[in-house]
Amino acid sequence: MRGAARTARGRTGQLWPWPPALGPAPPRPPLLLLLLIMLLSGAGAQYSSDLCSWKGSGLTHEAHRKEVEQVYLRCSEGAVEWMYPTGALIVNLRPNTFAPSKHLTVCIKPAAGASGANIYLEKTGALRLLVRDGEQGPNRVRCFGLNQGALFVEATPQQDISRRTTGFQYELLHGRSSSDLLPLSAPCRPCSDTEVLLAVCTSDFVVRGSIQDVTHKPEQQESAIHLQVSRLYRQKNRIFQPDPAGGGRWRGHIKTLLECGVRPGHGDFLFTGQMHFGEARLGCAPRFQDFQRAYRDAEAKGLNPCEIGME
């Protein structure tokens, strides 16, 4: 959802920003005013305990009441799962961190097949649509600054809620842009020497290896890069496993954007990247000999941000 936002006018005459990538602005949800009034007054609201993830059901609400439930989450990552959604949820992210909220970005990824609710970003009564009910397709991650508000998850009117479940994963990122749609992979361009050296210090995985195969997934706008790893410097969540063929090598796969056009090829590379929503995403990936040159140049000048074994 990049680019300049245009303005739409709701039924109440209030103006709010509407990103053009979402298409025509829908009318204000008919229950919104009632839900916000209930939220401010505290009438009929339910409250959950502080935790990393939350799972609940709308069946706990009385059929004739439009209740708003407050959820407080205090971790850097977790998930929300709401079965049989009715009424609304206010999801408040209050992570236990000393970093100022203006330096923190939250990304949410709707669960596969999620339906039954719209997800908004809410601050002081103003709403901005993040995920429309039933929205599917690639690039469904939405990001925003932690200081931009809470998540307002409103159930949409349904004749039958028996098969409806909505939800999302969330992650807290430090020092990242709070653009609405944040690519979780590195852009399709070579990294500078400075970016490579910093990536070696800050990435969730750093390995030396070669590309064995690439699987393209156009429907998800992603490519899976299958690697054979000869040197494992660092990894998180056991991305790479020992090669069954032995030889002290590892195998695993990482993901990147389809538009990068990655193909199998010869030669060794240094692969770096981050874990996002349980998946390894490619960061900087220079040829290993180019990384060696940059590392040794920086080492000679005493400019290396961190050390890594080059043997």
N, C-alpha and C positions, 0 to 999 in steps of 0.2 A: 504494500500500500504506500508507494512512494509518490512524490510529486505534490503539487499544491492542492490543498483541499478547497472544495467549493462549499457554499452554504445552502442549507435547505431550511425550510420553515415548517415546524410541526403544527399540530392542531392548536396548541396553546399560544402560538405566535412566537415562541422562544426560538432563537437561532442556535444551531449547533453545527460543527464542521462535519462534512460528509466526504470521505475519500472517493474519488471517481472510480477507482479500481473495483469498488463494490457494486457499481451499477446504480440504477435509480434509487433514491433514498426512500426507504419504506416509511409508512406513517408511524407516528409514535405508538409504542405498544399500549393497548387500551388499558392494561392493568398498571401501567407504570406509576401514574400519579398516586393511585391508591397504595401501591407498595411502598413508595417513598414516604408517604405520610405515615404509614404504619411503622416504617423503619425509624423515622425521626421521633415518633411518639413512644416507640418501644412496645406498642400493642401487639400481642400475639406472637412476638418474636421468640425463636428458640436459639440457644447458644451451645456451641461445641467446645470441647477442651482444646488446649494448644497441642499441636502435633504436627508431624511432617505430612501426613496424608489424611484424607477424610473420605468416608464412605457412608452414604445415607440414603434414605428412601422417602419419597413424598407420601407414601401410604400412612406415615405417622401423623399427617395433617388431617384435620376434620374436613370432610368434602366441601362444606360450604364456606370455608375460611381460606383467604388468600394470604398465607403466612410467609414471612421473611425470616430466614434462618441465618444467623451470623456464624461464620466459620473463621477461625484464627489459625494460621499456619506459621510456624517459626523456624523452618529449615531452609537450606539452600536449594533443595529439590524435593519433589514429592508428586502426589497425584490427588485428584478429586474425582470421585465416581458418584453420580446421583442417579439412582434408579427411580422409575415412575415419577418423573419430576412434576411437581405442582407448586404454585407460588413462586418463590425466588430465593436465591442464596446471595449473600454478600460475603465474598471471600477476601479476607483481610490478610495480607502478607506482612508479617512482622518478624523478619529474620533476626536471630541473635547475632548481631554483628556491630562492630564499632564504626564501620564505614558509613559516611553520610549517605542518605537515601538518594541524593542527586547524583551519586556516582555509581548507583546500582541499577541494573536493567533486569527486568523479568521477561522471560519468554515462556509462552504456553503453546502446547501442541495438542489439539483436540484428539481424543481417542478415535480409533478407527470405527466407523459406523455410528458415531455419536449422533443422537437425534433427540428432539423434545425440548430444546431450549436455545435461546440466543445468548451470547456472551458479550457483555458490554464492559467498557472501562468507565467507572463512575467516580466523579469528584464533585462534591457540593451540589448534587442534584443534576448535574449535566452528564449526559450519556453519550458515548461514542461506540458504535458497533465494531466489535473485533471479529466475531465469528457468527455467521448466520446459521440458524437451525438447519441441520442436514448438509451443510457445506462440505463438499468433498474435493478431491483433486490434490495436486502437488503444491508444495510451498505453502502449507497451511500453518506454519509457525508464525505467531504474532508476538511482537516484542514491544515493551513500553518502559519508561522510567518508573522506578518504584515510587517516586514522589508524585506521579501523575494520577494516582487514585487507586481504588479497590476494584475488584472484579464483581460485576453484577450479573448473575446468571439467572435469567428469567424464563420460566417454563412457558412454552407456547400452547395455546388452546388445542386440546386433542380430544377426539371422540373416544379413543381407546389408548390408555397409557400403559397397558399391560406389557408391551414389548419395547417401551421407550427407556433408554439409558443414555445419559449424557455424561461428559467428563473430559478431563484433560490432564496432561502432565505439565509441571512447571519447573523452571530452572532459574536460579539467580546468578547473574553474570556480573563480574566486577570490571569496571573500566571499559565497557563496550557501548557502542552507539545505541540510543534508544529509539531508533527508527522503527516504524510499524512492522516492517517485514525485514528481518535481519538474516542474511544468508549465513548458514551455519558452517559452510565450507569457505576456504580461502577463495578470493576472486581468481579468475582464470588469467593470471599473469605471473611472470617470474617474480620471486621475492628478491628484494635487495639483500646485499651481504648483511647489513644491520638487522633486517627482519629475520633472516635465517638464524643468525647467532642468538637473537632474542628468543626465537621459537625453540631452539635447542634447550634453553633454560626453563621455559614456561609451559611446554606442551605436555599433554597427558601421555603421549607415546613418542619415542624417538628411536628409529630403527634404520639399519642399513640393509638394503635388499633390492630385489628386482621384481618387475611386473610379469607375472605368469599369464594372467588372463584379465579381461575386463568384461563385465556383464552390464549392458545398458538397459535401463528401465525407463522408457519414454513416458509411461503413464505417471511416473513419480518424478520425472525430470532429474533422475539421479543415475550415477554409474557406480558399480561396485568394483573396486580394484583388488584383485587377488594377488597377494604378495608371497614371495619366498624370501625369508629374512635370514641373513647370514650373521648379523650382529644386533643384539637386543640391548639398547642402552637404557631404555625406560619404557614401562607400559603400565596401564591402569586397567583393572577389570579383566585381566587375562585375555586381551584382544588376540594375541598370537599364542598358538599352541605348538608344542614340539612336532616336527615333521615325522609322520609314521615311518618314513624311509630312513630316518636317522641322520647321521652326519652333522649333528649339532646345529641343525637349522630349525626354523619355525615357519609356520604358515598362518595366514589370517587374511582378512579383507577389511578395507576401509572404504568410505563413501565420499563422493564428491559430486559437483554439479554436472549434469549431462552436457551442458553447453561447453564445458571445458574440453570435450572431445578426447579424453584419455584413451590411448591405445597400448597394447602390449609392445614391448621393444627390448632391445639389448642394453646392457650396461647396469651399473649399480647407482642407486639414488639414496639420499638421506630423506626418509619420510618422517614428517612431524605432523601433529594435529591434536585435536581435542575430542573429548567424549561429550556428546550432546544427546539427551534422551535415550541413553543406553547404546548409542551407536558411535563408532569411531569415524570422525570427519577429518578429511585431509586438510592440512595447513600448507606450510612451505615444503617443497620437495625438489631441492636442487640435485644435480648430478653429484655423486659423492666426491669426485675430484675437484669440482668447483667449491664444495663445502670445505674440503681440506685446505685449499688455497686461502679462502676467506678466513678460516680459523687460525691458520698459521700466521697470516699477516696481522690479524688482531692480537694474537698472542705475543708476537714480536714487539708490538707497540704497547702492550699491557692494557688492551682495550676489551679483552674478552669479558662478557658479563658473567660467565660461569665456565667451569672446566669440564671437558669430556674426553675420555680416553680415545686416542686416535690409532691405537695399534690395530 
